[in-house]
Amino acid sequence: MAKLAFLGLGVMGYPMAGHLKAAGHNVSVYNRTSAKAEAWAKQHGGQACVTPREAAEGAEFVMACVGNDDDLRAICLGDDGAFAGMAAGSCFVDHTTVSAKVTAELYGMAKETGIAFVDAPVSGGQAGAENGVLSVMCGGDAEDYARAEPIMAAYARICRRIGESGAGQMTKMCNQIAIAGLVQGLSEALHFAQVAGLDGRDVVEVISQGAAGSWQMSNRHETMLDDKFEHGFAVDWMRKDLGICLEAADEIGASLPVTALVDQFYKDVQKMGGGRWDTSSLIKRLGFEA
């Protein structure tokens, strides 16, 4: 078993680090709010550390799952950052959804000091993290991915290297682009059913078995119909991710008209006070009533 560090114990990182400990690894953890790291260590028996560097010292693999580009830089760089504590030959695995720009920046800096860097954003939400069935999409050098894949298997249903450094983040952008359109379509379908006087649950029972079926429909239609939006990825984070997608699209010349539109719809939800609602709350801006 390996000596590992996990940096960032949010709704995703906390259970992911737990799966690593349950798999028999020696796990040290760091979180910006130290009480959460201490709670994790008490629950799982690992070690809570006060800086990313302390957690990373002596670790063969350092896994991270934080909020955004700035958060990732903060835990990687500087005297107290993870890179300062990592030895040549160790591997940094980033599960954060960030820009391809910061991935390229940190991959290059890690490479200069002999540290491997794998971008490995995840999909599957809090439930996927808790149940150890995340989809992990990876970019980086093939030999580095091959070393890290057995470690990530502790919380992955599927884990694939898509290509060179940055390919994992670009694939996660594809994931978010697809989700945005699906949730808007589902919201409109449920709204239409209500206005037409149909029972939304009966409608979904039928159409989910055909070409309209999706994970979003199967897992979110009931909470949407019940006007409950505390079951997944927050609107604030989705807007962060869609901003990354739209910026990347401008850079590579891709056209994302539906994504740009849905991003503005999520902005409407934020204005309604729904920044912490889950992404299925798009239905709220249509005037849906439970």
Secondary structure as GFF3:
##gff-version 3
##sequence-region A 1 290
A	DSSP	beta_strand	3	7	.	.	.	ID=ss1
A	DSSP	alpha_helix	13	22	.	.	.	ID=ss2
A	DSSP	beta_strand	26	30	.	.	.	ID=ss3
A	DSSP	alpha_helix	34	44	.	.	.	ID=ss4
A	DSSP	beta_strand	47	48	.	.	.	ID=ss5
A	DSSP	alpha_helix	52	56	.	.	.	ID=ss6
A	DSSP	beta_strand	61	64	.	.	.	ID=ss7
A	DSSP	alpha_helix	69	76	.	.	.	ID=ss8
A	DSSP	alpha_helix	82	85	.	.	.	ID=ss9
A	DSSP	beta_strand	91	94	.	.	.	ID=ss10
A	DSSP	alpha_helix	100	112	.	.	.	ID=ss11
A	DSSP	beta_strand	116	119	.	.	.	ID=ss12
A	DSSP	beta_strand	122	123	.	.	.	ID=ss13
A	DSSP	alpha_helix	125	131	.	.	.	ID=ss14
A	DSSP	beta_strand	134	139	.	.	.	ID=ss15
A	DSSP	alpha_helix	142	152	.	.	.	ID=ss16
A	DSSP	three_ten_helix	153	155	.	.	.	ID=ss17
A	DSSP	beta_strand	156	163	.	.	.	ID=ss18
A	DSSP	alpha_helix	167	195	.	.	.	ID=ss19
A	DSSP	alpha_helix	200	207	.	.	.	ID=ss20
A	DSSP	alpha_helix	215	225	.	.	.	ID=ss21
A	DSSP	alpha_helix	235	252	.	.	.	ID=ss22
A	DSSP	alpha_helix	257	271	.	.	.	ID=ss23
A	DSSP	three_ten_helix	279	286	.	.	.	ID=ss24
###
